[in-house]
């Protein structure tokens, strides 16, 4: 194996281990924060019930239109919309900050599902939610072919490689919580293609494409160019440092 390939394999292998450790740490912190939030909410609810007058009717909790908590799996075809999860006490939609998988029927569904897959490190689900533009696929294919055989063997498809890259990138730059994602706006580029607007978030400017399997996150030529440029620069730097 050439020195360049050796450096590349070592760098990517080290990156995988660091990414796994970072993901586990971030996941543990989020779970602990979620438990604390639930405990605080329960205490607030108990205090609120204690302070209510027996003769006074409790006000109806406000709802947020379009917020859903769906846990259906991604299917090979368009996913059917599931009913919203409701709170047994109020019979109102649960406004959860946790990521959720919603299928691909609408662009918002696909956005929520992509965020869920990234947060859970679920590459198998994420690769079903991405689609390459034609020019992007050509460049990604050439880049994949240039990798050492050991690395190419890790990914059965370009979509699998893209899913691994996207999940790694979200470790230090995660998606905003589900309720924020629900506020995303979409600008129509053409009847089957939309530009996402959610300022000051990692998903602002993303493109979503309608396919026979539902809406998917589009991987553009610009994204592939940017990734290859960064990888080439990083590899050249590591090579220079080892000389």
Secondary structure, DSSP 8 states (H G I E B T S, - for coil): --HHHHHHHHHHHHHHHHHHHHHHHHHHHHHHHHHHHHHHHHHHHHHHHHHS-TTS--------TT----B----SS--------B-TTT-SB----S--B--SSSHHHHHHHHHHHHHHT-HHHHTTSEEE-HHHHHHHHHHHHHS-HHHHTT-SSHHHHHHHHHHHHHTTS----HHHHTT-EEEEEETTEEEEE-TTSTTTT-EEEEETTEEEEEE-HHHHHHHHHHHHHHHHHHHHHH-
